[in-house]
């Protein structure tokens, strides 16, 4: 049954092949050309990612068997990657004993981001700087970590996903030794995410889930004890996988698990307006992992957890009316940040979206002045007349009714629909983005969070 359900979900990922054509149709000629030139001569990116996920799943499945679980039940798991950001990770068990696990490509992208930044902090490019780092840690108990840069990169990542439903981010230049560690941490993190979902299946949690793996599912069972049990088993599975393949050190597994928790927390906090059910608080999840971590690794684990989650929480602040604490200029000025045309074109647009987030509702309405119908609709929302607002924005009134109660509700679900209102169709997608952001801010204030 999971195979059949998975086949129905694979179309989502296959659709990502047409992204350059979508860019070109929307007038983003330079970005479309860059994507085509970048992909030319490379293996099929969709197939490459699918193969990567399948290899990760296979390593997790065999590790779950090695730690003592039923081989037949574990090997019936089907994993299907999702190209869109409206699902982070989910598991669904079926009566025949099989299970379908969905993992968003957004999770893979975030694992790479966190892995790179953590690797740059942990591994210095030469022995002298490595020893200086160790001496500083022994003297102060603090580690060097570029919190500001990670905050900016994460913020850009989530802006892309909230506005365009795409997993795209900045890559960071690193020395080869750092790159190898980053890849290893990302692999451990992805194994942890997959193992967490598989754990729900083998421990019988997924059968109790209130949620099916549909667009917008941000979390698993909603039962916090079950989530902590899945975290504990996932850690043991990743450790068993590392011991089997012999790549890296066992002491690096806790850092990979730390990345995984950060990824899931950030995805849930930044990509969803309403999650329905959620994972346990981060401190409880880290407490479970801390109990599994060897004593000699715990100081390092604790030291990197603090700046990692500081950056995560700052980047995930999308509360309308708050002023984001993000230094966007770093993405243009720091030499280690690697650019491509889409990221450069979108930079100023996303800075503008952050500026709009800090505005009060009446100020957001003023931003829609150049579009009389949109401005009048905004005034109707502020006056408590959503039906008139829907008519002026040429939306079905059922959209507002749905958004008022839908859980989970992804940020892109609202923004993607608002970007398609007829009044904005003469603009390119990038120019539509801040206008739709102002509209979405009003919807969140008057409809979703009212």
GULOLO-576780 format. One record per residue (C-alpha): residue number from 0; x, y, z. Coordinates in steps of 0.2 Angstrom, whole numbers, plus 5000, padded with zeros to 4 digits. Layout:
BEGIN
- num, X, Y, Z
- NUM, X, Y, Z
...
END
This chain:
BEGIN
- num, X, Y, Z
- 0, 5000, 5000, 5000
- 1, 5014, 5012, 5004
- 2, 5021, 5009, 4986
- 3, 5005, 5014, 4978
- 4, 5003, 5029, 4989
- 5, 5021, 5034, 4986
- 6, 5019, 5033, 4967
- 7, 5005, 5045, 4968
- 8, 5016, 5057, 4978
- 9, 5032, 5056, 4966
- 10, 5024, 5068, 4954
- 11, 5027, 5082, 4966
- 12, 5046, 5080, 4965
- 13, 5046, 5076, 4946
- 14, 5037, 5093, 4943
- 15, 5053, 5102, 4949
- 16, 5061, 5098, 4932
- 17, 5051, 5112, 4924
- 18, 5057, 5125, 4935
- 19, 5069, 5134, 4922
- 20, 5054, 5134, 4910
- 21, 5043, 5142, 4924
- 22, 5056, 5156, 4927
- 23, 5058, 5160, 4908
- 24, 5039, 5160, 4906
- 25, 5038, 5173, 4920
- 26, 5051, 5184, 4912
- 27, 5066, 5179, 4923
- 28, 5077, 5176, 4908
- 29, 5094, 5178, 4916
- 30, 5090, 5166, 4930
- 31, 5082, 5153, 4918
- 32, 5098, 5153, 4908
- 33, 5109, 5151, 4923
- 34, 5099, 5136, 4929
- 35, 5100, 5128, 4912
- 36, 5119, 5131, 4910
- 37, 5122, 5125, 4928
- 38, 5112, 5109, 4925
- 39, 5119, 5106, 4908
- 40, 5132, 5092, 4908
- 41, 5127, 5087, 4926
- 42, 5118, 5071, 4930
- 43, 5099, 5072, 4930
- 44, 5096, 5082, 4947
- 45, 5080, 5074, 4951
- 46, 5086, 5057, 4949
- 47, 5102, 5061, 4958
- 48, 5092, 5068, 4973
- 49, 5081, 5053, 4973
- 50, 5096, 5041, 4973
- 51, 5103, 5051, 4987
- 52, 5088, 5049, 4998
- 53, 5086, 5031, 4993
- 54, 5104, 5027, 4999
- 55, 5101, 5037, 5015
- 56, 5085, 5027, 5018
- 57, 5093, 5010, 5015
- 58, 5107, 5014, 5027
- 59, 5094, 5019, 5040
- 60, 5084, 5003, 5037
- 61, 5098, 4992, 5039
- 62, 5104, 5001, 5055
- 63, 5086, 4999, 5062
- 64, 5087, 4981, 5059
- 65, 5105, 4980, 5068
- 66, 5098, 4988, 5083
- 67, 5085, 4974, 5085
- 68, 5069, 4978, 5076
- 69, 5059, 4967, 5064
- 70, 5067, 4967, 5047
- 71, 5051, 4963, 5037
- 72, 5042, 4978, 5045
- 73, 5057, 4990, 5043
- 74, 5061, 4985, 5025
- 75, 5043, 4989, 5020
- 76, 5046, 5007, 5022
- 77, 5045, 5018, 5006
- 78, 5053, 5035, 5006
- 79, 5047, 5048, 4993
- 80, 5056, 5065, 4993
- 81, 5045, 5081, 4990
- 82, 5051, 5096, 4980
- 83, 5040, 5108, 4989
- 84, 5042, 5116, 5006
- 85, 5024, 5113, 5012
- 86, 5029, 5097, 5020
- 87, 5044, 5094, 5031
- 88, 5044, 5076, 5037
- 89, 5030, 5064, 5040
- 90, 5026, 5045, 5041
- 91, 5010, 5035, 5038
- 92, 5008, 5017, 5042
- 93, 4996, 5006, 5032
- 94, 4987, 4990, 5037
- 95, 4998, 4979, 5027
- 96, 5013, 4983, 5038
- 97, 5021, 4995, 5025
- 98, 5024, 5014, 5028
- 99, 5026, 5029, 5018
- 100, 5039, 5042, 5023
- 101, 5039, 5059, 5015
- 102, 5054, 5071, 5017
- 103, 5054, 5088, 5009
- 104, 5069, 5094, 4999
- 105, 5069, 5109, 5010
- 106, 5075, 5098, 5024
- 107, 5089, 5092, 5014
- 108, 5094, 5110, 5010
- 109, 5093, 5116, 5028
- 110, 5104, 5101, 5033
- 111, 5117, 5107, 5021
- 112, 5116, 5125, 5027
- 113, 5118, 5120, 5046
- 114, 5131, 5107, 5042
- 115, 5142, 5120, 5033
- 116, 5141, 5133, 5046
- 117, 5144, 5120, 5060
- 118, 5159, 5112, 5051
- 119, 5167, 5130, 5048
- 120, 5166, 5132, 5067
- 121, 5172, 5115, 5072
- 122, 5185, 5111, 5060
- 123, 5199, 5124, 5057
- 124, 5209, 5124, 5040
- 125, 5226, 5121, 5048
- 126, 5233, 5115, 5065
- 127, 5238, 5131, 5072
- 128, 5220, 5139, 5071
- 129, 5213, 5122, 5077
- 130, 5224, 5123, 5092
- 131, 5220, 5141, 5096
- 132, 5201, 5137, 5095
- 133, 5204, 5122, 5107
- 134, 5214, 5133, 5119
- 135, 5200, 5147, 5119
- 136, 5187, 5134, 5122
- 137, 5196, 5127, 5137
- 138, 5199, 5145, 5144
- 139, 5182, 5152, 5141
- 140, 5170, 5137, 5138
- 141, 5164, 5146, 5123
- 142, 5166, 5142, 5104
- 143, 5169, 5152, 5089
- 144, 5153, 5152, 5079
- 145, 5147, 5165, 5065
- 146, 5129, 5167, 5072
- 147, 5126, 5183, 5061
- 148, 5130, 5174, 5045
- 149, 5120, 5159, 5049
- 150, 5105, 5170, 5053
- 151, 5106, 5179, 5037
- 152, 5108, 5163, 5026
- 153, 5093, 5155, 5035
- 154, 5083, 5170, 5033
- 155, 5086, 5170, 5015
- 156, 5082, 5152, 5014
- 157, 5065, 5154, 5022
- 158, 5060, 5169, 5012
- 159, 5063, 5159, 4996
- 160, 5052, 5145, 5003
- 161, 5038, 5156, 5010
- 162, 5037, 5166, 4993
- 163, 5041, 5154, 4980
- 164, 5040, 5136, 4988
- 165, 5057, 5132, 4983
- 166, 5072, 5125, 4993
- 167, 5086, 5137, 4987
- 168, 5100, 5145, 4998
- 169, 5117, 5152, 4998
- 170, 5132, 5140, 4998
- 171, 5147, 5145, 5009
- 172, 5165, 5143, 5003
- 173, 5176, 5131, 5014
- 174, 5192, 5122, 5014
- 175, 5192, 5103, 5009
- 176, 5193, 5097, 5027
- 177, 5178, 5108, 5032
- 178, 5168, 5102, 5017
- 179, 5171, 5084, 5021
- 180, 5165, 5087, 5039
- 181, 5150, 5097, 5032
- 182, 5144, 5083, 5021
- 183, 5146, 5071, 5035
- 184, 5136, 5081, 5047
- 185, 5123, 5084, 5034
- 186, 5122, 5065, 5031
- 187, 5120, 5061, 5050
- 188, 5107, 5074, 5051
- 189, 5097, 5067, 5036
- 190, 5099, 5050, 5043
- 191, 5092, 5056, 5060
- 192, 5077, 5064, 5051
- 193, 5073, 5048, 5041
- 194, 5076, 5037, 5056
- 195, 5064, 5048, 5067
- 196, 5050, 5044, 5054
- 197, 5054, 5026, 5053
- 198, 5055, 5025, 5072
- 199, 5037, 5030, 5072
- 200, 5032, 5016, 5061
- 201, 5042, 5002, 5070
- 202, 5037, 5008, 5087
- 203, 5019, 5009, 5082
- 204, 5017, 5028, 5083
- 205, 5012, 5032, 5065
- 206, 4997, 5021, 5066
- 207, 4991, 5033, 5080
- 208, 4995, 5048, 5070
- 209, 4981, 5061, 5068
- 210, 4989, 5067, 5052
- 211, 4990, 5059, 5035
- 212, 5006, 5064, 5024
- 213, 4997, 5078, 5015
- 214, 5003, 5095, 5009
- 215, 5006, 5105, 5024
- 216, 5010, 5092, 5037
- 217, 5024, 5099, 5048
- 218, 5025, 5086, 5062
- 219, 5022, 5069, 5067
- 220, 5011, 5061, 5080
- 221, 5008, 5076, 5091
- 222, 5011, 5065, 5106
- 223, 5026, 5072, 5114
- 224, 5032, 5056, 5123
- 225, 5031, 5047, 5106
- 226, 5041, 5060, 5098
- 227, 5055, 5059, 5111
- 228, 5055, 5040, 5110
- 229, 5057, 5042, 5091
- 230, 5072, 5054, 5094
- 231, 5080, 5042, 5106
- 232, 5079, 5028, 5093
- 233, 5084, 5039, 5079
- 234, 5100, 5043, 5088
- 235, 5104, 5025, 5091
- 236, 5101, 5021, 5073
- 237, 5112, 5035, 5066
- 238, 5126, 5029, 5078
- 239, 5124, 5011, 5072
- 240, 5125, 5017, 5054
- 241, 5141, 5027, 5057
- 242, 5149, 5012, 5066
- 243, 5144, 5001, 5051
- 244, 5151, 5012, 5037
- 245, 5166, 5018, 5047
- 246, 5166, 5035, 5040
- 247, 5171, 5049, 5052
- 248, 5170, 5048, 5071
- 249, 5157, 5042, 5083
- 250, 5159, 5058, 5092
- 251, 5152, 5068, 5077
- 252, 5135, 5059, 5077
- 253, 5129, 5070, 5091
- 254, 5133, 5086, 5081
- 255, 5123, 5078, 5066
- 256, 5109, 5075, 5078
- 257, 5110, 5093, 5084
- 258, 5109, 5099, 5066
- 259, 5093, 5088, 5063
- 260, 5084, 5095, 5078
- 261, 5089, 5113, 5072
- 262, 5082, 5109, 5054
- 263, 5066, 5102, 5060
- 264, 5063, 5116, 5073
- 265, 5067, 5129, 5060
- 266, 5056, 5122, 5046
- 267, 5042, 5121, 5058
- 268, 5044, 5138, 5065
- 269, 5048, 5148, 5049
- 270, 5038, 5139, 5035
- 271, 5021, 5137, 5044
- 272, 5008, 5150, 5050
- 273, 4999, 5136, 5059
- 274, 5006, 5119, 5063
- 275, 4991, 5110, 5070
- 276, 5002, 5098, 5081
- 277, 5020, 5100, 5084
- 278, 5036, 5092, 5091
- 279, 5041, 5094, 5109
- 280, 5050, 5110, 5114
- 281, 5068, 5110, 5108
- 282, 5075, 5110, 5126
- 283, 5066, 5093, 5129
- 284, 5072, 5086, 5113
- 285, 5090, 5091, 5116
- 286, 5088, 5084, 5134
- 287, 5084, 5067, 5127
- 288, 5099, 5068, 5115
- 289, 5111, 5074, 5129
- 290, 5107, 5058, 5139
- 291, 5113, 5048, 5124
- 292, 5129, 5058, 5121
- 293, 5145, 5052, 5128
- 294, 5151, 5062, 5143
- 295, 5167, 5068, 5134
- 296, 5156, 5075, 5120
- 297, 5143, 5084, 5130
- 298, 5153, 5100, 5133
- 299, 5155, 5102, 5114
- 300, 5137, 5097, 5111
- 301, 5131, 5110, 5123
- 302, 5143, 5124, 5117
- 303, 5137, 5123, 5099
- 304, 5119, 5121, 5103
- 305, 5118, 5138, 5110
- 306, 5124, 5148, 5095
- 307, 5115, 5136, 5083
- 308, 5098, 5139, 5091
- 309, 5101, 5158, 5094
- 310, 5103, 5160, 5075
- 311, 5088, 5148, 5072
- 312, 5076, 5158, 5083
- 313, 5082, 5175, 5076
- 314, 5080, 5169, 5058
- 315, 5063, 5161, 5062
- 316, 5055, 5177, 5068
- 317, 5041, 5180, 5056
- 318, 5028, 5188, 5068
- 319, 5019, 5202, 5059
- 320, 5024, 5218, 5067
- 321, 5041, 5213, 5073
- 322, 5057, 5219, 5066
- 323, 5068, 5205, 5061
- 324, 5086, 5205, 5069
- 325, 5095, 5200, 5053
- 326, 5110, 5208, 5044
- 327, 5106, 5206, 5026
- 328, 5121, 5215, 5020
- 329, 5132, 5200, 5025
- 330, 5126, 5190, 5010
- 331, 5133, 5203, 4998
- 332, 5149, 5208, 5008
- 333, 5156, 5192, 5015
- 334, 5168, 5184, 5002
- 335, 5164, 5166, 5007
- 336, 5146, 5168, 5002
- 337, 5144, 5161, 4985
- 338, 5131, 5169, 4974
- 339, 5121, 5165, 4958
- 340, 5109, 5176, 4948
- 341, 5093, 5172, 4957
- 342, 5100, 5175, 4974
- 343, 5107, 5192, 4969
- 344, 5090, 5197, 4960
- 345, 5080, 5191, 4975
- 346, 5091, 5199, 4989
- 347, 5083, 5217, 4988
- 348, 5066, 5210, 4987
- 349, 5068, 5199, 5002
- 350, 5075, 5214, 5012
- 351, 5060, 5224, 5007
- 352, 5049, 5209, 5013
- 353, 5057, 5210, 5030
- 354, 5054, 5229, 5031
- 355, 5036, 5226, 5027
- 356, 5035, 5213, 5042
- 357, 5039, 5227, 5054
- 358, 5024, 5238, 5048
- 359, 5007, 5240, 5057
- 360, 4992, 5234, 5048
- 361, 4986, 5252, 5042
- 362, 5004, 5254, 5036
- 363, 5003, 5238, 5026
- 364, 4987, 5244, 5018
- 365, 4995, 5260, 5013
- 366, 5008, 5250, 5003
- 367, 4995, 5244, 4992
- 368, 4990, 5262, 4986
- 369, 4996, 5259, 4968
- 370, 4983, 5246, 4966
- 371, 4966, 5254, 4970
- 372, 4957, 5237, 4971
- 373, 4970, 5229, 4982
- 374, 4970, 5245, 4993
- 375, 4952, 5245, 4995
- 376, 4952, 5227, 4999
- 377, 4965, 5230, 5012
- 378, 4954, 5243, 5020
- 379, 4939, 5231, 5020
- 380, 4949, 5218, 5029
- 381, 4954, 5231, 5042
- 382, 4935, 5236, 5044
- 383, 4931, 5218, 5047
- 384, 4923, 5215, 5030
- 385, 4932, 5200, 5023
- 386, 4919, 5196, 5010
- 387, 4921, 5213, 5002
- 388, 4940, 5211, 5003
- 389, 4939, 5194, 4994
- 390, 4928, 5202, 4980
- 391, 4940, 5216, 4978
- 392, 4955, 5205, 4977
- 393, 4945, 5193, 4965
- 394, 4947, 5178, 4978
- 395, 4934, 5166, 4982
- 396, 4927, 5170, 5000
- 397, 4930, 5152, 5004
- 398, 4949, 5155, 5004
- 399, 4948, 5166, 5019
- 400, 4936, 5154, 5028
- 401, 4949, 5140, 5025
- 402, 4964, 5150, 5031
- 403, 4955, 5155, 5047
- 404, 4954, 5137, 5053
- 405, 4966, 5126, 5042
- 406, 4979, 5117, 5052
- 407, 4993, 5115, 5047
- 408, 4994, 5130, 5036
- 409, 5010, 5134, 5026
- 410, 5016, 5152, 5024
- 411, 5017, 5148, 5005
- 412, 4999, 5142, 5004
- 413, 4993, 5160, 5008
- 414, 5007, 5169, 4998
- 415, 5006, 5158, 4983
- 416, 4988, 5161, 4981
- 417, 4989, 5180, 4983
- 418, 5003, 5181, 4970
- 419, 4991, 5175, 4958
- 420, 4977, 5188, 4960
- 421, 4973, 5196, 4943
- 422, 4979, 5214, 4948
- 423, 4997, 5208, 4950
- 424, 4999, 5198, 4934
- 425, 5008, 5212, 4924
- 426, 5022, 5210, 4937
- 427, 5036, 5198, 4937
- 428, 5036, 5185, 4951
- 429, 5050, 5195, 4960
- 430, 5040, 5211, 4959
- 431, 5024, 5203, 4965
- 432, 5033, 5196, 4980
- 433, 5033, 5211, 4991
- 434, 5015, 5216, 4986
- 435, 5009, 5199, 4990
- 436, 5019, 5200, 5007
- 437, 5010, 5216, 5012
- 438, 4993, 5207, 5007
- 439, 4998, 5192, 5017
- 440, 5003, 5202, 5032
- 441, 4985, 5209, 5032
- 442, 4978, 5192, 5030
- 443, 4988, 5185, 5045
- 444, 4983, 5200, 5056
- 445, 4964, 5200, 5052
- 446, 4960, 5182, 5047
- 447, 4973, 5169, 5053
- 448, 4978, 5176, 5070
- 449, 4962, 5185, 5074
END
